[in-house]
Amino acid sequence: MKKTNIFYAWIFAVALIFLSGGNSVHAGEAKPPEKNLEVGKALYQKNCAQCHGDQGDGKGVSEPFVFPKPRDFRPGVFKIRSTPAGQLPLDEDLFRTITFGMPGSSMPAWPQLSDGDRWQLVHYIKTFSSRFASEAPPQRVPTTPPVPSSKESIEKGREFFDGLECWKCHGQEGRGDGPSAPELKDEWGSPIRPANLTKNWTFRGGGSAQDIYMRVLTGIGGTPMPSYADVFEKGEEENFWHLANYVRSLSPENRPEVQVLNSKLTEGELPVEPEDPRWNASPSYYFPLTGQITMEPRLFTPSIDSVFIKSLHNGREIAFLVLWDDRTQDPAPSATASASTEGQGNPTPPSQGGSQKLSDAIAIQFPVTVEGFARPYFIMGDSERPVNLWTWKAEWQGPKESSASGPFKETFQNEESQGLQGKGLYRHGQWKAVFKRPLTTPDKDHDIQFEIGKFIPIAFSAWDGSNGDTEMKKSISAWYYLFLEAPQPITRYVYPAATLLLVVIAEVWFLRWSHRSRGGA
């Protein structure tokens, strides 16, 4: 019974993350209400204790199922502050964290609470640490005016990123795959991951250049991320902004939005190499992933949160390029015969599952038969609507096809029926895997038959070996849609040209008629 209650408490916490809507609210500017600790305690017990515990020790019933671990409030060490390293946060800092949450973690935003209720939570949370009563009020860290982002500023920031050895944790391209990353732990000894700097929407304290600037000055309390406030001499403070501008430049201008995956029509042979320049003809499409928690073994702490997909077809074949970030390469390069390795790759340390030699992997899922808007069960189909799975593993020589009629009911096709081609490449914290197959095959009972100009359901699964992912313990997506671009009919070009020709003829006739009319007059 206790295990069931813990599971549903975790479900409650996850639901809050999705319902909170991220940073869609603004911290209120109204004057904080008079302190009422009884109100604050009631709000805390209802909304916060599931993770942070009744005593504020971070040992709530959901604690075993979240990553990173909930903060222990008793030492008075908080991640997000606008105060110097080692100092307590301002009340406004705590209010902001409650308001906006901590993206990329299990701490949701709380837009459903009024400003007054959030202030009462601030007052109550402060009672867990004696530091708030015994220490002098904290002071805001001194700041300098922003330096606008520019090519020159970003280049300077890159120099500081290298010189300060930020890459040792965050990686050469910022994906959190630096050589120190696998062994990092927080102040309480729990494993912790460095931020993936290419996804600023997951930054704990916000993803703007101003937010990054503040994290550089203050550090992130209780984590290996230190303050760099003392690294530059007086008069060189603008260098903090150059570093912030560089880090901000590693992410796209806006967070990607989910769209229909359009497989672009092209001519000639389709690429099978992950870095073939022909992939540039296709846009990159973003699809979010979450941990599979419907059945055992469940994944409560997924490390892969999204995939990016490109797709091309030539009317005969279709190809997909799947990209996903992974801080470690599993199995390690010496054990991997199927994938190329360029740049830095972290082998899995034994403490995180390396002794099991679990493999990184990706899978694309299609219904075997497309029937209107009906779709199979999103986790490996069902007995009435089976699915066709294309799976690539780092330890394989290439991708393989299988069919499934439900979880744990997967059958790999025999060698003669395997029509997939593909390769994988790991470079600087990112996998790239290519899948290529004819649009149609003789095996209509097990293979998806692609139709041009038709919406086809598509879903994805991903495994991170270093995270202990295996079999049903994986990151998954919902069903989305794939659309194969159709050839443009010749009438699209003929009709406009014919219309233009008729207009020109009409104008010439009108001019001649006008000239004759004037001459006759």
Secondary structure, DSSP 8 states (H G I E B T S, - for coil): -HHHHHHHHHHHHHHHHHHHTSS-S----S------HHHHHHHHHHHTHHHH-TTSSS--TTGGG-SS-----TT---SS-SS-TTS---HHHHHHHHHH--TTSS----TTS-HHHHHHHHHHHGGG-THHHHS---------------HHHHHHHHHHHHHTTTHHHH-TTSSS--TTGGG-B-TTS-B-----TT-GGG-TT-SSHHHHHHHHHH--TTSS----TTSS-TT-THHHHHHHHHHHHTS-SS------EEEEE--S----STT-GGGGGS--EEEE-EE--SSSS--SS-S--EEEEEEEE-SSEEEEEEEEE-SS-SS-GGG-SSEEEES------GGGTGGGT---EEEEEEESS-BTTB---TTT--SSS-EEEEEEETTSSS-EEEEESSTT-EEE--GGG---B--EEEETTEEEEEEEEES--S-TTTS----TTSEEEEEEEEE-GGGT-BTTBSEE---EEEEE-----THHHHHHHHHHHHHHHHHHHHHHHHHHHHHH-
